[in-house]
Structure formats: C-alpha cells, structure tokens
Amino acid sequence: MIKDITFITVNYAPEDTAIGLYTSQLAEFLAAKGYIVSVITGFPYYPMWKIPENYKDLPNYYSEVINGVTIYRYKFFVPENRNFFYRTLHIMSFNIGNYFNLNKIKKADLIFCNIPFTTNVALGLVLKRRLKAKLWTSIKDFEFDAAFESGLLQENVISKIFKKGLYKIENYLYTKSDVISSISYKMVERIKMKAPETNPLFFPDWVDVDFINPNKYSQHPYISQDKFTILYSGNIGQKQNWEVYINLAKKLSAFENIAFVLVGEGAYKNELLQKLEQENLLGFVKYYEPIPYEDLPNLLCSANLHILFQKSDVIDSVMPSKILGMMSSARPSIITGDLRSEVAKHINLSQGQGYYTNEENERIFQDILMLIDHPELRSELGQKAREYMIANFSKDMILDSFIKKIETL
C-alpha cells in the first residue's frame, strides 16, 4: 500500500507557474489526503531565472515544511546565460547536489520524478533500489529532443555519437520506471516510440475551475472596463510568433475602444519590449510583470479576448497550461499554430473557445472586429470552452484519478 511519497523535481513552491505550480498542487493534495509527502528540489528560480532575495542567503542545503509537505532543497547553479553549456551545468549541479539529499529520505513507497530533467529519474532509481519503492516518471518535456531540435547542439560526428548515447540513457531510465506518464496524447505516443516496452499513461495538467471562475471574480486593475481588452498572459519566449503580435497591434492601435495588455516574463521579453518601443506601440500595448498566482483569476476573467500566437512550423505536443486557464475563464481566444498540434485537437473537441488557425494577420484582424461586434458569440464560445475544461481538465477529477492509480500499485 502506498503511504509515503517522495517527489524529485527541479521546480516547486513558492514557484507558482508551470511545473512548480502543478507539482506543488499535487503534493499538497496528497498531504491533505493523509499521505506522507516529501520533496527533493532546488531553490526557487523560475520564471525569473534568479533565486529570490528571501532564499538567496540561506545555506546550500535547506529544509522547510510548506502546507504539510517536507521539502529538502539544494542551492544549485542558475545561469544567466542559458546556452547548451550552461544549461548542462545547471542540470548537473541539481543532480549532484541533490544526490546527497537522497540520504534524508528514510522511507518511501513511491518516488515521483518530474522530467524536463531526465537525469532526475537516475536519482529516483537510486532511491527506488535503496527503499524498494515504486518509481513513477512524469514527462513534462523531452529535454534531449528539445536540445537537438532547437539547434543548441550543432550537427557533427561527435554530436551524433553524443545524441545516440543520450537516447540510450533515456530508454534505460524509461524502462526502469514502474509507471511512466505524460501530459499529452502526442507525448504518450512519442514515449511508445522511444521505449516500446513501456505502457505510458495520459496524465495531463489540470485547471482549478473553481479558482478560475467567471462567476466570482473582481475586475483586475490592469484591465479597463471601458475598452475591449485583448490579453496575453504567460511566458514570453521564442516559441510564440511575436511578429504576428506586433503587426496586429499596429492595426488595432487605430481603434480607440481597443486595449492590448501584455503580462509575463521570459527569455524574449526585453527584445519584444524593444521592438514594441521601436514601433511606438508601448503606449497602446501596456506591459506588466507577472502577477501573483492568487490574482490570476481576476486577470483572466477581466479580459474580453485572449490571444496566443504560436509559430505555425512548431508542432506543439503539449497543451500549454496557460490555455487551460484561458478556457476556464469563459472568455474566447484566438490561437495560431500548426493544425496538427495537441492544442488544435482540444480546441476542435471543445467546439468553442474561439478560433484556431494557421493563418496570420488579416484573418485574425477581421475575427477580432467580428467578436467586438457580437458579444453574444463571445459568451457562447467562452462558455463552451469552460464546459470542456470542467469535463476534461478539472483539478479534482484528475487528482482523484492519480490516487486511484497509485492504489493499484
């Protein structure tokens, strides 16, 4: 019977976005259900890529308890320059330092390892063998694939040998896991290709539909009720198509009843703000730093329209967590990307949400003008999106399914 559960994860509370948010919610849910939960992790640093002031001067090894969960931290290396070399040091630092944190775990029935750090599974395997526990590997991203596909590693004879070795390690770690899961159907299929002897599960991210609820929000101060506000909130990175964003902002800046609000942080932020300034758009596009998680429902539900412009040549294999919040807010969205992506699949299944297209500029411009003129359509699309979230991605439903699964191990 599973009673003691240990998480190994690079991101954890007080980080309140992406992996940190979801892992913290899962761990705290289990603790509230009576499980004994511990976490091996690093110091918080994401999305700012900087350890916050209240953690910076603490000792390299630091333990604390948050909401019933015991957390063992190691102050690992967080690079300012995030090229392949420094990212490798980042990963190695986490795993070498946290190897010694393994000794603090005296009992565990289940080890839950989060990837994007594939090497976390090696730590989990050590703990599994010592404590005779089960090992669950949760894949949030294929970091080896990402490194090669993004061009971080140049193609040559040495890199090909290195690549082959990494994929052998990946296969070995996957096959040694008792349970392996991922957050999208496309990623589950990819796991089967990488390790055919495994039987991966679909275990998606979730959204708290009671937390992000259009029936109980307060108007956020970033968003004026006097204008039709188009919101982008989330990571400002290279995967988004910011040229489409800038061109659309140029066209819509001529309309006095429209406002653009941009909230987020990321590797592309400074470059984007510089481009907006060069185009004299920073007055029209209002930029704000990331807000506290508890303010997110007010922000999302205050907007009239959400936008997310992904590059059409990137076939995203995940359902970005920001879209779960957008859909839960019962506000329509316009999203661009490859029509074969996981996002396109769910948007089509929801029969609502807004518009998903691989077209750019003029089509988007016309759709926005049409939505402004038809509030009843906005309401219908938004409500269908929220209903799809409640039926398929609600927090309680997905976390209860996790407990049902571990009860069978």
C-alpha positions in Angstrom: 0.0 0.0 0.0 1.3 3.4 -0.9 1.7 5.8 2.1 5.0 7.6 1.8 5.6 9.5 -1.4 8.7 11.4 -2.4 8.8 13.9 -5.3 12.1 14.7 -7.2 11.5 17.9 -9.2 13.5 20.9 -10.3 10.6 23.3 -9.7 8.4 23.6 -6.6 6.6 26.2 -4.5 6.9 29.1 -4.0 7.2 28.9 -7.8 3.7 29.4 -8.9 3.9 28.7 -12.7 4.3 25.7 -14.9 5.9 22.6 -13.3 6.4 24.3 -9.9 2.7 25.0 -9.7 1.4 21.6 -10.7 3.9 19.6 -8.6 3.1 21.7 -5.6 -0.6 21.3 -6.0 -0.3 17.5 -6.4 2.0 17.1 -3.4 -0.2 19.3 -1.2 -3.4 17.5 -2.4 -1.8 14.2 -1.4 -0.7 15.6 2.0 -4.2 16.8 2.7 -5.5 13.2 1.9 -3.2 11.8 4.6 -0.2 10.7 2.6 3.3 11.4 4.0 4.9 13.6 1.3 8.4 14.8 0.9 10.1 16.7 -2.0 13.7 16.8 -3.2 14.2 20.0 -5.2 16.3 23.1 -5.8 15.9 26.7 -4.6 13.1 28.6 -6.4 14.3 30.5 -9.5 11.7 30.2 -12.3 10.5 32.1 -14.3 12.9 34.9 -13.4 16.0 32.6 -13.6 17.1 34.2 -10.4 16.9 33.0 -6.8 14.7 35.4 -4.9 16.0 37.6 -2.0 14.3 35.6 0.8 16.1 32.4 -0.3 19.4 33.8 -1.6 21.3 34.0 1.7 20.1 30.6 3.1 22.6 27.7 3.4 23.2 25.5 0.3 21.1 22.7 1.9 17.9 23.9 3.4 14.8 22.1 4.7 11.3 23.6 5.2 7.7 22.5 5.5 5.0 24.1 3.3 1.4 23.1 3.7 2.2 19.7 5.2 4.9 18.8 2.7 8.5 18.4 3.8 10.9 20.0 1.3 14.7 19.3 1.0 16.4 21.9 -1.1 19.8 22.3 -2.7 21.0 25.7 -3.9 22.0 24.6 -7.4 23.6 26.7 -10.2 21.2 29.0 -12.0 22.8 30.5 -15.1 22.3 34.0 -16.6 23.5 32.7 -20.0 21.3 29.8 -21.0 23.2 28.2 -23.8 23.8 24.5 -24.0 27.0 24.5 -21.9 25.5 26.5 -19.0 22.2 24.6 -19.2 24.3 21.4 -18.8 26.0 22.8 -15.7 22.5 23.8 -14.4 21.3 20.2 -14.7 24.5 18.6 -13.4 24.5 20.9 -10.4 21.0 20.0 -9.5 21.6 16.3 -9.7 25.0 16.1 -8.0 23.8 18.4 -5.1 20.6 16.5 -4.6 22.2 13.1 -4.6 23.1 13.9 -1.0 19.5 14.9 -0.3 18.5 11.3 -1.1 20.0 10.3 2.2 17.4 12.4 4.1 14.6 10.1 2.7 14.3 7.2 5.2 11.1 5.7 3.8 9.2 5.9 0.6 6.7 3.6 -1.2 6.5 5.7 -4.3 9.1 8.0 -6.0 7.6 10.5 -8.4 10.1 12.1 -10.8 9.4 15.1 -12.9 11.1 15.5 -16.3 12.2 18.0 -18.0 15.4 16.9 -16.2 15.7 13.3 -17.5 18.6 12.8 -15.1 16.1 13.2 -12.2 15.0 9.6 -13.0 18.5 8.4 -12.2 18.1 9.9 -8.7 14.7 8.2 -8.4 16.2 4.9 -9.5 18.8 5.1 -6.7 16.1 5.8 -4.1 13.8 3.1 -5.6 16.5 0.4 -5.2 17.5 1.5 -1.7 14.0 1.7 -0.3 12.4 -0.9 -2.6 9.9 1.6 -3.7 7.9 2.1 -7.0 9.1 4.7 -9.5 6.7 7.0 -11.4 8.3 9.0 -14.2 6.2 12.0 -15.3 7.4 13.5 -18.6 6.6 17.2 -19.0 9.1 17.7 -21.8 11.6 15.8 -23.9 14.7 17.7 -23.0 17.1 15.7 -25.2 14.8 16.2 -28.2 14.4 19.9 -27.4 18.2 20.4 -27.2 18.7 18.9 -30.7 15.6 20.3 -32.4 16.3 23.9 -31.1 19.8 23.9 -32.6 21.5 24.1 -29.2 23.8 21.3 -30.4 25.3 21.6 -33.9 25.2 18.5 -36.1 28.6 16.8 -36.4 30.1 13.4 -35.9 30.7 14.0 -32.1 27.2 15.3 -31.5 25.7 12.3 -33.4 27.6 9.9 -31.1 26.6 12.0 -28.1 23.0 12.0 -29.2 22.9 8.2 -29.6 24.3 7.8 -26.1 21.8 10.2 -24.6 18.9 8.3 -26.2 20.2 5.0 -24.8 20.3 6.5 -21.3 16.7 7.9 -21.9 15.4 4.5 -23.0 17.1 2.8 -20.0 15.5 5.2 -17.5 12.1 4.9 -19.0 12.1 1.1 -19.0 13.2 1.0 -15.3 10.2 3.1 -14.3 7.2 1.2 -12.9 4.8 3.9 -14.2 5.5 6.4 -16.9 3.1 9.1 -17.9 2.9 12.3 -19.9 0.7 15.4 -20.3 -0.5 14.9 -23.8 -1.6 12.2 -26.2 1.1 13.1 -28.7 3.8 12.8 -26.0 2.4 9.4 -24.9 2.8 8.2 -28.5 6.4 9.5 -28.6 7.2 7.6 -25.4 6.0 4.4 -27.0 8.3 5.1 -30.0 11.3 5.8 -27.7 10.6 2.8 -25.4 8.2 0.3 -27.0 8.3 -2.0 -23.9 6.6 0.7 -21.8 2.9 1.3 -21.4 2.7 5.1 -20.8 -0.3 6.8 -19.3 -2.0 10.0 -20.2 -1.9 12.2 -17.0 -2.5 15.8 -18.1 -2.0 19.1 -16.3 -5.2 20.4 -14.8 -7.1 23.6 -14.0 -8.9 24.6 -10.8 -12.2 25.6 -12.4 -13.5 26.8 -9.0 -10.4 29.1 -8.7 -10.6 30.5 -12.2 -14.3 31.1 -12.2 -16.0 33.9 -14.2 -18.9 33.8 -11.7 -16.8 35.1 -8.8 -14.0 37.4 -10.0 -13.2 41.1 -9.4 -12.2 43.4 -12.2 -8.4 43.5 -12.3 -6.8 46.9 -12.2 -4.6 46.2 -15.3 -7.8 45.9 -17.4 -10.2 48.8 -18.1 -13.9 48.1 -18.3 -14.3 50.9 -20.8 -12.3 49.2 -23.6 -12.3 45.8 -25.4 -9.2 44.3 -23.9 -7.1 41.7 -25.7 -4.8 39.9 -23.2 -1.7 37.8 -23.5 -0.5 36.4 -20.2 2.3 33.9 -19.8 5.8 33.1 -20.9 7.4 35.5 -23.4 9.6 33.1 -25.3 10.8 32.1 -28.7 8.0 29.7 -29.4 5.5 32.5 -29.7 5.1 34.3 -33.0 5.7 37.9 -31.9 5.8 39.3 -35.4 2.1 38.5 -35.7 1.5 40.1 -32.3 3.3 43.3 -33.3 1.6 43.5 -36.7 -1.8 43.0 -35.1 -1.1 45.7 -32.5 -0.2 48.1 -35.3 -3.5 47.6 -37.0 -5.6 47.7 -33.8 -3.9 50.7 -32.3 -6.0 52.9 -34.6 -9.2 51.9 -32.6 -9.8 53.9 -29.5 -12.1 51.3 -28.0 -9.4 48.5 -28.0 -6.7 47.9 -25.5 -3.7 45.5 -25.6 -2.4 44.1 -22.3 0.8 42.0 -22.0 1.7 40.3 -18.7 4.6 37.9 -18.4 8.3 37.2 -18.2 10.7 35.1 -20.4 13.8 35.0 -22.4 12.4 37.1 -25.3 10.8 39.8 -23.1 13.5 42.5 -23.4 13.8 42.0 -27.2 10.0 42.2 -27.6 9.7 45.4 -25.5 12.4 46.9 -27.5 10.6 46.1 -30.8 7.3 47.5 -29.4 9.1 50.7 -28.4 10.7 51.0 -31.9 7.2 50.7 -33.4 5.8 53.3 -31.0 3.4 50.7 -29.6 4.3 50.7 -25.9 1.6 53.3 -25.1 -1.0 51.1 -26.8 0.4 47.8 -25.6 0.6 48.0 -21.8 3.2 45.7 -20.3 3.2 44.4 -16.7 5.4 42.0 -14.8 4.0 38.6 -13.8 1.3 38.8 -11.1 0.9 36.7 -8.0 -1.0 33.4 -8.7 -3.9 34.4 -6.5 -4.6 37.3 -8.8 -4.7 35.2 -11.9 -8.5 34.5 -12.0 -9.2 38.3 -11.8 -6.8 39.0 -14.7 -8.1 36.2 -17.0 -11.8 36.8 -16.3 -11.5 40.6 -16.7 -10.2 40.3 -20.3 -12.6 40.3 -23.3 -10.3 38.1 -25.5 -7.2 36.0 -25.0 -4.6 35.6 -27.7 -1.7 33.1 -28.1 0.3 33.2 -31.4 2.4 30.1 -31.8 4.7 29.6 -34.7 3.0 27.5 -37.3 6.1 25.5 -38.0 6.2 24.2 -34.4 4.0 21.2 -33.9 3.4 21.5 -30.2 3.0 18.2 -28.5 1.6 19.6 -25.3 -1.5 21.6 -24.2 0.2 24.7 -22.7 -1.1 25.3 -19.2 -1.9 28.9 -20.0 -4.6 27.7 -22.4 -6.3 25.7 -19.6 -6.7 29.0 -17.6 -7.8 30.9 -20.7 -10.6 28.4 -21.4 -11.6 28.1 -17.8 -12.2 31.9 -17.7 -15.1 31.5 -20.2 -13.6 34.1 -22.5 -12.9 33.4 -26.2 -9.4 33.1 -27.6 -7.7 33.4 -30.9 -4.8 31.0 -31.2 -2.4 30.3 -34.0 -0.2 27.3 -34.6 0.1 24.1 -36.6 -3.2 22.4 -37.3 -1.7 19.1 -36.2 -0.8 20.2 -32.7 -2.3 19.0 -29.4 -3.8 22.4 -28.9 -5.7 22.3 -32.2 -7.1 18.9 -31.2 -8.6 20.1 -27.9 -9.9 23.3 -29.4 -11.8 21.3 -32.0 -13.1 18.9 -29.4 -14.4 21.7 -27.2 -16.5 23.1 -30.1 -15.9 26.5 -28.8 -13.2 28.6 -27.2 -12.6 30.9 -30.2 -10.5 30.4 -33.3 -7.5 28.2 -34.0 -5.8 29.0 -37.3 -2.5 28.7 -39.1 -3.3 31.9 -41.0 -2.0 35.2 -39.8 -2.6 39.0 -39.8 -5.7 39.8 -41.9 -7.8 36.8 -40.8 -7.1 37.5 -37.1 -7.8 41.2 -37.5 -11.2 40.5 -39.1 -12.1 37.9 -36.5 -11.4 40.4 -33.7 -13.5 43.1 -35.2 -16.3 40.5 -35.6 -16.1 39.4 -32.0 -16.2 43.0 -30.8 -19.5 43.4 -32.6 -21.0 40.2 -31.4 -20.9 39.9 -27.6 -23.4 37.0 -27.6 -21.0 35.0 -29.8 -18.2 35.7 -27.3 -20.3 34.5 -24.5 -21.3 31.3 -26.3 -17.7 30.5 -27.3 -16.3 31.2 -23.8 -19.0 29.1 -22.1 -18.3 26.1 -24.4 -14.6 26.4 -23.6 -15.3 26.4 -19.8 -17.6 23.4 -20.1 -14.9 21.5 -21.9 -12.4 22.3 -19.0 -14.9 21.1 -16.4 -15.5 17.9 -18.2 -11.9 17.0 -19.1 -9.3 19.0 -17.2 -10.8 19.9 -13.8 -8.3 19.6 -10.9 -10.3 17.4 -8.6 -11.2 14.9 -11.3 -7.6 14.5 -12.5 -6.0 14.4 -9.0 -8.6 11.8 -7.8 -7.6 9.7 -10.8 -3.9 9.8 -9.6 -4.9 8.4 -6.2 -6.9 5.6 -7.9 -3.9 4.7 -9.9 -1.4 4.6 -7.0 -3.8 2.5 -5.0 -3.3 -0.2 -7.6 0.5 -0.2 -7.4 
